[in-house]
Amino acid sequence: MKDSKITIRDIYEAYRKLKNYYYYDNASLTIRYKIAEFEQRFYEDGAHGFEQNFEAAMSGVLAIVNGDDKDGEQMEGLLKQIGFTYITKSVERPEKDGDSERLIINKPLNTKIRVKKLNMLIDAPIEIHIISMLWTMFVGKHFRKLLEKNNYAYIFDYDEEDDDLHKGLQLFKPYYIGYKKWRDTALDTASWLLDHGKDASILCLDIRRYYYSARVNVTDLLNCLNGKHELGIDMQDSCVIRLCMLVQMINHCYTMVIASNVEKDLRVTEEDMKDDRTCLPVGLLSSAILGNLYLCDFDDEIVKELNKSCDIVLLDFHAEATAEKQCFARFSCELGVNCVVGTHTHVQTADEQIINSKSAYITDVGSCSSINGVIGMDYNSSLKKITSPINDRFEVEMTEPYMFNALEVVFSGNVPVSIKRINKQYLKSEVCDEN
């Protein structure tokens, strides 16, 4: 079993990413205030620099995440500080003369405002948020392909070449870019379908009080997704195990704290708690990742139900130019095509891939022909065609051995999960009987 360790530098980077996230990607003033309070204590001691003071203060977190908090006292001390803060989700607007009056929040109102819905934002030490961020950086990132499949938010800013998060403070791609893509893709696709005489529907779902109604066991969920979707993530790495356990402890504690304040029909049952299936803390970054992963199979079922008229859309794109095929494959991927196979050149390419976790692709699948010829044609007739001005027909090369090119794509529903080139040589006697 691999035993990865987290360094104090990792914790410092987690804090910097946390701070950047809540100052640029999330408008939670409550957590911003907690961050300001947290930092203030490091600047009050003028004897040392911020980083040195930070490192000294984070020794407990370092022990916790690396399994050196043997008696659990340090983690227990953080968990005891978890509470919640009410934040307004929606209000009833005051009425005047039967018409709704505009509600201006920065102007005192003489009328009473009735709060319709409240959220219970986790109120926890910044150390808890840092642990959540470490889980996101070291565990959550491995599930990015699943998140990208049907989501437009919380898309990791990932460097595929280095196989790691991009260097810097930004953790996710900007939300407004994902939102614009979600909106424009839906409307453009619907418009295209209608323009071509097809039916189109846009389905909007809102799961009531989702974070409170979800029942998530972190380790069980991730192990299930890892196995089902063949992600190949090492869930036995001791670092992964510890971080999942710590996030589960945080979720459990939050669930217990809000138990008597959540609506009765949303309260976690004894059976759920026995299996450590808890709700998701509002305001904790790891909850956003887990919340989307929890719905992965649900998303696939919705897509499957809506696409019942055709289980898998496979497109054979017969074209010469490689760039043309690649560009079209990415375009058609957003229109719901599940597999794009290029043909025409008769030469198999080595660029098989799954685009955006949605569509299998290869520039050219190749051919089934004699390996002694020129793209399946007789060498002499091919040479004559190239060197002579006389436009003569090709002759098919029939001599053995033969080449068999194909593409194997495995789907989960209509979603491609693996793609493999097939390139084999064979003799006629090996595959068929002369009689």
Backbone torsions as a table, in degrees:
resi	resn	phi	psi	omega
1	MET	NA	129.0	-179.5
2	LYS	-69.3	140.3	-178.2
3	ASP	-123.9	76.2	179.5
4	SER	-72.6	149.6	179.2
5	LYS	-121.3	145.4	176.1
6	ILE	-96.7	136.7	-178.3
7	THR	-99.2	167.1	177.3
8	ILE	-64.6	-28.5	177.0
9	ARG	-67.7	-37.6	176.3
10	ASP	-60.5	-41.4	-179.6
11	ILE	-66.7	-39.7	178.5
12	TYR	-64.4	-42.0	178.2
13	GLU	-66.1	-36.6	177.5
14	ALA	-62.5	-41.6	179.0
15	TYR	-65.4	-42.4	-179.9
16	ARG	-63.5	-41.1	177.4
17	LYS	-67.6	-37.7	177.6
18	LEU	-61.0	-48.2	-179.1
19	LYS	-62.2	-43.7	179.5
20	ASN	-62.5	-41.2	-178.8
21	TYR	-61.7	-46.7	-175.8
22	TYR	-78.8	-13.2	176.8
23	TYR	-96.7	-21.3	-175.8
24	TYR	-122.0	-29.3	-176.3
25	ASP	-109.4	-12.7	-176.4
26	ASN	-138.7	135.2	-173.0
27	ALA	-98.3	24.9	-178.1
28	SER	-72.9	104.0	179.4
29	LEU	-67.4	-30.9	-179.1
30	THR	-61.1	-47.0	-178.1
31	ILE	-74.6	-32.6	175.2
32	ARG	-60.3	-40.1	179.1
33	TYR	-65.4	-39.7	178.1
34	LYS	-63.1	-39.4	178.5
35	ILE	-63.9	-42.4	179.3
36	ALA	-62.5	-42.8	177.2
37	GLU	-62.8	-41.8	-179.0
38	PHE	-60.9	-45.5	-177.3
39	GLU	-72.3	-30.6	-174.7
40	GLN	-57.1	-37.9	-176.1
41	ARG	-67.9	-23.4	179.1
42	PHE	-81.4	-22.5	179.2
43	TYR	-90.6	-17.1	179.4
44	GLU	-68.8	-30.1	177.4
45	ASP	-89.5	99.1	-176.6
46	GLY	-77.3	-5.1	-175.7
47	ALA	-71.4	-27.0	-176.7
48	HIS	-130.8	163.6	176.7
49	GLY	-77.0	168.3	-177.3
50	PHE	-57.8	-49.1	-175.7
51	GLU	-61.3	-40.0	-179.6
52	GLN	-65.9	-43.0	177.3
53	ASN	-64.6	-39.2	-179.9
54	PHE	-63.0	-47.4	-179.2
55	GLU	-59.3	-41.1	179.4
56	ALA	-64.4	-40.2	-178.0
57	ALA	-72.3	-25.1	-176.0
58	MET	-92.3	8.0	179.5
59	SER	-60.3	-34.6	178.5
60	GLY	-67.6	-42.5	178.1
61	VAL	-64.0	-40.2	178.5
62	LEU	-59.9	-41.9	178.4
63	ALA	-65.9	-40.4	-178.6
64	ILE	-62.8	-51.0	-173.3
65	VAL	-74.0	-19.1	178.7
66	ASN	-100.7	8.5	176.0
67	GLY	76.8	19.1	-179.6
68	ASP	-96.7	1.7	175.5
69	ASP	-87.7	72.6	-166.4
70	LYS	-57.6	-44.1	-178.3
71	ASP	-90.8	-2.6	177.5
72	GLY	74.7	9.3	-175.4
73	GLU	-66.1	-38.4	-177.1
74	GLN	-68.7	-41.5	177.3
75	MET	-68.1	-38.7	178.5
76	GLU	-61.0	-38.5	178.4
77	GLY	-63.4	-37.2	177.8
78	LEU	-71.7	-40.9	-178.5
79	LEU	-63.9	-34.2	-179.8
80	LYS	-66.2	-19.2	-179.1
81	GLN	-90.1	-2.0	-179.3
82	ILE	-75.4	128.7	174.4
83	GLY	-140.6	-153.6	176.1
84	PHE	-148.7	156.9	177.3
85	THR	-123.9	132.7	176.8
86	TYR	-73.4	132.8	170.5
87	ILE	-129.2	142.0	-176.3
88	THR	-72.9	130.4	176.7
89	LYS	-98.1	-41.4	177.3
90	SER	-155.5	155.0	-179.6
91	VAL	-132.3	160.1	172.2
92	GLU	-88.6	125.5	-178.5
93	ARG	-71.8	141.4	178.0
94	PRO	-66.9	143.8	-179.4
95	GLU	-105.5	144.6	179.2
96	LYS	-138.9	118.0	-178.6
97	ASP	56.3	37.3	176.4
98	GLY	81.0	-6.4	-179.6
99	ASP	-110.7	149.0	177.0
100	SER	-69.5	130.7	177.9
101	GLU	-95.0	139.8	-179.0
102	ARG	-63.2	133.4	-179.4
103	LEU	-95.2	116.7	178.9
104	ILE	-110.0	114.1	-170.0
105	ILE	-74.8	-20.5	-178.9
106	ASN	-97.4	19.2	178.1
107	LYS	-129.5	127.7	179.6
108	PRO	-59.1	139.1	179.4
109	LEU	-114.9	142.7	178.6
110	ASN	-81.9	-22.5	-179.8
111	THR	-89.7	155.3	178.4
112	LYS	-78.2	143.2	177.9
113	ILE	-106.2	124.5	179.3
114	ARG	-95.0	123.0	178.2
115	VAL	-79.6	126.3	-179.6
116	LYS	-87.8	-45.0	-176.3
117	LYS	-137.7	144.5	177.4
118	LEU	-123.9	149.3	168.9
119	ASN	-111.6	151.9	179.3
120	MET	-108.9	94.3	-177.3
121	LEU	-76.6	132.2	-179.8
122	ILE	-60.5	132.0	176.4
123	ASP	-112.7	102.1	-172.7
124	ALA	-141.9	158.4	176.0
125	PRO	-60.1	152.2	179.1
126	ILE	-59.2	-28.5	177.6
127	GLU	-58.1	-35.8	176.8
128	ILE	-64.7	-42.0	179.1
129	HIS	-66.9	-33.6	177.6
130	ILE	-66.5	-42.3	176.9
131	ILE	-61.0	-41.4	177.2
132	SER	-61.8	-40.8	178.8
133	MET	-67.1	-40.0	177.1
134	LEU	-60.7	-40.6	176.2
135	TRP	-60.8	-42.5	179.9
136	THR	-62.7	-41.7	-177.0
137	MET	-73.5	-35.5	-172.6
138	PHE	-105.2	-16.6	180.0
139	VAL	-121.9	-55.4	-175.7
140	GLY	-55.7	-36.2	-177.3
141	LYS	-60.3	-28.9	-177.9
142	HIS	-69.1	-16.0	-178.6
143	PHE	-101.9	17.4	-175.1
144	ARG	-60.6	-35.2	-178.2
145	LYS	-63.7	-38.1	176.5
146	LEU	-67.6	-39.4	179.9
147	LEU	-65.2	-35.9	-177.0
148	GLU	-74.1	-19.2	-172.0
149	LYS	-63.6	-46.8	-176.6
150	ASN	-129.4	12.2	-176.7
151	ASN	-118.3	154.4	176.3
152	TYR	-121.5	-2.1	176.6
153	ALA	-117.6	160.7	-179.2
154	TYR	55.6	44.2	175.0
155	ILE	-92.4	117.0	-175.2
156	PHE	-61.3	139.4	172.7
157	ASP	-82.8	87.9	-166.8
158	TYR	-113.3	139.3	176.7
159	ASP	-98.7	101.2	-176.2
160	GLU	-65.0	-31.5	-178.2
161	GLU	-66.8	-44.0	178.2
162	ASP	-86.4	-8.1	-178.0
163	ASP	54.0	50.9	179.0
164	ASP	-163.3	168.1	175.3
165	LEU	-60.8	146.6	176.9
166	HIS	-60.4	144.1	176.3
167	LYS	-65.7	143.6	-178.7
168	GLY	121.2	-172.5	-172.0
169	LEU	-91.4	-22.8	-175.1
170	GLN	-74.6	126.7	-178.8
171	LEU	-95.1	-42.8	-178.5
172	PHE	-118.1	157.4	170.9
173	LYS	-66.8	145.9	-174.7
174	PRO	-52.9	136.0	-175.8
175	TYR	-63.7	-37.7	-176.0
176	TYR	-63.8	-28.7	177.2
177	ILE	-69.4	-45.2	177.3
178	GLY	-63.3	-40.5	179.8
179	TYR	-63.3	-44.7	179.7
180	LYS	-62.2	-40.8	178.9
181	LYS	-64.4	-42.9	178.5
182	TRP	-60.6	-49.1	-178.4
183	ARG	-64.7	-50.5	-174.6
184	ASP	-68.3	-39.2	179.1
185	THR	-62.6	-43.9	179.9
186	ALA	-62.7	-48.5	-177.3
187	LEU	-69.7	-41.9	180.0
188	ASP	-65.0	-41.5	179.4
189	THR	-64.6	-44.9	178.7
190	ALA	-61.4	-42.2	179.3
191	SER	-63.5	-43.3	179.4
192	TRP	-61.1	-44.2	179.8
193	LEU	-62.8	-45.2	-179.3
194	LEU	-65.6	-39.2	179.1
195	ASP	-64.2	-25.6	-179.1
196	HIS	-102.8	21.8	174.5
197	GLY	72.7	20.3	179.5
198	LYS	-101.5	158.6	174.1
199	ASP	-79.5	148.8	178.3
200	ALA	-141.8	144.2	176.4
201	SER	-142.0	142.0	175.5
202	ILE	-114.9	117.0	-175.4
203	LEU	-99.1	124.8	178.1
204	CYS	-114.4	123.1	178.8
205	LEU	-122.9	140.1	175.0
206	ASP	-131.9	110.1	-178.5
207	ILE	-79.4	121.3	-174.7
208	ARG	-60.3	124.0	174.3
209	ARG	46.2	54.4	-167.8
210	TYR	-57.1	-49.9	-176.9
211	TYR	-59.9	-30.5	-179.7
212	TYR	-83.7	-25.4	-177.3
213	SER	-93.5	-16.6	177.1
214	ALA	-67.3	149.0	178.2
215	ARG	-129.0	99.6	-168.6
216	VAL	-120.5	124.7	164.2
217	ASN	-103.3	112.1	-169.2
218	VAL	-55.3	-53.4	-176.6
219	THR	-64.2	-44.0	179.9
220	ASP	-62.6	-42.8	-179.5
221	LEU	-62.1	-49.0	-176.5
222	LEU	-67.9	-39.5	177.2
223	ASN	-62.9	-40.0	179.6
224	CYS	-63.7	-47.9	-179.3
225	LEU	-66.1	-39.3	-179.8
226	ASN	-61.6	-42.6	-180.0
227	GLY	-75.1	-44.4	-175.7
228	LYS	-64.9	-40.2	-176.0
229	HIS	-99.7	7.6	175.8
230	GLU	50.2	53.8	-176.5
231	LEU	-81.0	-21.8	177.7
232	GLY	72.8	25.1	-179.5
233	ILE	-83.1	136.0	-179.8
234	ASP	-79.6	89.4	-179.0
235	MET	-79.3	-2.6	177.8
236	GLN	-95.5	-2.1	174.1
237	ASP	-60.1	126.7	-175.6
238	SER	-58.9	-31.4	177.9
239	CYS	-65.4	-44.6	178.6
240	VAL	-62.8	-44.0	-179.8
241	ILE	-60.3	-46.5	-178.0
242	ARG	-64.6	-45.7	-177.8
243	LEU	-64.5	-38.9	176.3
244	CYS	-64.0	-40.9	179.0
245	MET	-63.9	-41.3	-178.6
246	LEU	-66.9	-43.0	177.8
247	VAL	-64.5	-37.5	177.3
248	GLN	-63.3	-39.4	177.8
249	MET	-63.6	-40.4	178.2
250	ILE	-64.4	-45.7	179.5
251	ASN	-61.6	-40.7	179.5
252	HIS	-62.7	-45.8	-178.5
253	CYS	-63.5	-44.2	178.7
254	TYR	-61.5	-42.7	179.8
255	THR	-59.5	-41.7	179.2
256	MET	-67.5	-37.9	-176.7
257	VAL	-66.7	-39.4	-176.1
258	ILE	-91.5	-1.2	-169.8
259	ALA	-49.8	-45.5	-174.8
260	SER	-84.2	-4.0	-176.3
261	ASN	-107.7	-13.1	179.3
262	VAL	-86.1	156.8	-180.0
263	GLU	-55.2	144.6	-173.4
264	LYS	-57.2	-40.5	-176.5
265	ASP	-74.9	-5.9	179.0
266	LEU	-107.8	-0.6	-177.3
267	ARG	-71.3	142.2	-179.4
268	VAL	-69.4	134.1	-178.4
269	THR	-81.6	166.8	177.2
270	GLU	-62.6	-36.5	179.7
271	GLU	-64.9	-41.4	177.9
272	ASP	-62.4	-45.2	-178.4
273	MET	-65.9	-32.9	178.5
274	LYS	-62.8	-37.8	179.1
275	ASP	-91.6	7.3	179.5
276	ASP	58.7	39.3	173.5
277	ARG	-98.8	106.7	-172.5
278	THR	-114.1	171.6	172.0
279	CYS	-79.9	-179.2	-177.1
280	LEU	-109.7	128.2	-178.8
281	PRO	-64.5	125.6	175.2
282	VAL	-70.7	129.8	178.6
283	GLY	95.2	3.3	177.2
284	LEU	-107.0	126.4	-172.6
285	LEU	-58.6	-40.0	-179.7
286	SER	-60.4	-27.4	179.5
287	SER	-63.9	-35.6	179.8
288	ALA	-63.8	-41.5	179.3
289	ILE	-68.8	-48.8	-178.9
290	LEU	-63.6	-38.0	180.0
291	GLY	-61.1	-39.9	178.1
292	ASN	-74.1	-38.1	177.8
293	LEU	-65.7	-35.8	-179.9
294	TYR	-60.9	-26.7	-177.2
295	LEU	-98.9	4.7	-176.5
296	CYS	-55.4	-50.9	-178.3
297	ASP	-67.6	-35.2	176.8
298	PHE	-61.9	-44.6	178.1
299	ASP	-59.2	-44.5	-179.6
300	ASP	-61.8	-39.1	179.7
301	GLU	-66.8	-39.7	178.1
302	ILE	-62.3	-47.6	179.7
303	VAL	-61.0	-41.5	-179.7
304	LYS	-63.1	-43.0	-179.7
305	GLU	-65.1	-40.6	-178.1
306	LEU	-73.7	-21.3	-178.2
307	ASN	-105.9	27.5	-175.7
308	LYS	-63.2	-23.7	-179.2
309	SER	-64.3	-22.2	178.7
310	CYS	-152.8	115.2	-174.3
311	ASP	-65.7	-48.5	-178.2
312	ILE	-134.8	128.7	177.6
313	VAL	-98.1	112.5	179.3
314	LEU	-113.5	130.6	-176.2
315	LEU	-120.2	123.6	174.9
316	ASP	-95.4	109.8	-176.7
317	PHE	-102.6	105.0	-175.5
318	HIS	-91.9	99.2	-176.6
319	ALA	-151.7	160.8	-176.7
320	GLU	-88.6	-46.4	-170.6
321	ALA	-78.3	129.1	178.6
322	THR	-62.5	-45.6	-178.0
323	ALA	-61.2	-38.0	179.7
324	GLU	-62.3	-41.8	-179.7
325	LYS	-67.4	-45.8	-178.5
326	GLN	-62.8	-43.2	-179.8
327	CYS	-64.1	-43.9	-179.8
328	PHE	-65.9	-36.6	179.9
329	ALA	-61.7	-43.3	179.2
330	ARG	-68.3	-36.3	177.3
331	PHE	-64.6	-48.6	-176.6
332	SER	-70.0	-25.6	177.4
333	CYS	-56.9	-40.8	-178.5
334	GLU	-74.4	-11.9	179.1
335	LEU	-97.8	3.9	175.2
336	GLY	99.1	8.7	176.4
337	VAL	-73.2	132.2	-174.1
338	ASN	-93.1	-19.7	-178.5
339	CYS	-157.0	129.5	176.8
340	VAL	-120.6	118.8	-179.2
341	VAL	-115.0	118.6	177.7
342	GLY	-82.6	144.0	175.2
343	THR	-137.6	173.5	172.8
344	HIS	121.5	-44.4	-174.6
345	THR	-79.5	-16.7	-179.3
346	HIS	70.8	2.5	-178.8
347	VAL	-115.7	120.3	-177.2
348	GLN	-69.0	134.0	177.9
349	THR	-97.1	161.8	-175.4
350	ALA	-110.4	39.2	-177.3
351	ASP	-118.7	29.4	179.5
352	GLU	-60.5	140.4	-176.2
353	GLN	-163.1	167.4	171.9
354	ILE	-112.9	114.9	-174.7
355	ILE	-81.4	121.4	175.7
356	ASN	51.8	30.6	179.8
357	SER	59.4	21.9	-175.3
358	LYS	-123.5	-34.9	-170.3
359	SER	-138.8	127.8	176.2
360	ALA	-77.2	146.0	-175.1
361	TYR	-151.1	142.7	166.9
362	ILE	-146.3	139.4	-176.7
363	THR	-65.0	-42.6	175.3
364	ASP	-147.7	126.1	-177.0
365	VAL	-76.3	-17.1	178.5
366	GLY	100.7	-148.9	-176.8
367	SER	-152.0	170.0	172.2
368	CYS	-116.3	104.9	-172.1
369	SER	-162.2	175.9	177.1
370	SER	-70.2	139.7	179.1
371	ILE	-81.1	-6.5	-178.1
372	ASN	-87.2	-6.9	-176.3
373	GLY	-101.4	-163.5	177.6
374	VAL	-116.6	106.9	-171.3
375	ILE	42.3	44.0	175.0
376	GLY	93.7	-12.0	-178.7
377	MET	-98.8	158.6	178.0
378	ASP	-61.2	136.2	-176.9
379	TYR	-59.1	-47.3	-175.8
380	ASN	-63.5	-43.5	179.4
381	SER	-68.8	-31.6	176.7
382	SER	-68.3	-42.1	179.2
383	LEU	-63.9	-43.1	179.2
384	LYS	-62.2	-39.5	-179.6
385	LYS	-62.3	-37.7	-176.1
386	ILE	-80.4	-36.7	-172.1
387	THR	-97.3	-12.4	-176.3
388	SER	-111.6	143.8	175.9
389	PRO	-73.4	-10.7	-179.8
390	ILE	-79.2	125.4	-178.3
391	ASN	-83.6	94.3	-177.4
392	ASP	-107.6	159.9	-178.3
393	ARG	-81.1	153.8	176.0
394	PHE	-77.3	154.4	170.3
395	GLU	-112.3	136.9	-179.3
396	VAL	-74.7	132.5	176.0
397	GLU	-78.1	125.9	-173.6
398	MET	-112.6	-3.8	-174.3
399	THR	-76.5	153.3	178.2
400	GLU	-84.8	161.1	-1.8
401	PRO	-80.6	169.1	-179.4
402	TYR	-109.4	158.1	177.7
403	MET	-110.0	134.2	177.6
404	PHE	-116.5	113.8	176.4
405	ASN	-109.7	138.3	177.4
406	ALA	-159.3	178.0	179.5
407	LEU	-134.5	128.5	177.6
408	GLU	-106.5	118.1	179.2
409	VAL	-121.0	127.7	177.2
410	VAL	-102.1	129.4	-178.5
411	PHE	-112.2	145.6	167.3
412	SER	-109.8	102.8	-167.5
413	GLY	70.3	-119.3	174.1
414	ASN	-113.8	18.7	-179.4
415	VAL	-104.0	121.4	179.8
416	PRO	-69.8	132.3	-179.5
417	VAL	-114.8	-18.3	175.7
418	SER	-154.9	153.5	-179.3
419	ILE	-143.1	137.7	-175.2
420	LYS	-146.2	131.8	174.6
421	ARG	-77.4	144.9	173.5
422	ILE	-118.2	125.2	-178.8
423	ASN	-143.0	98.5	-174.3
424	LYS	-131.1	150.0	173.5
425	GLN	-105.1	146.6	-177.8
426	TYR	-153.6	162.7	173.7
427	LEU	-103.8	151.3	-177.3
428	LYS	-57.6	-36.0	-177.8
429	SER	-67.7	-18.7	-177.6
430	GLU	-80.2	-18.9	-173.3
431	VAL	-121.8	-12.6	-178.6
432	CYS	-151.0	160.5	179.0
433	ASP	-102.1	131.6	-179.0
434	GLU	-57.6	-31.9	-179.7
435	ASN	-81.0	NA	NA
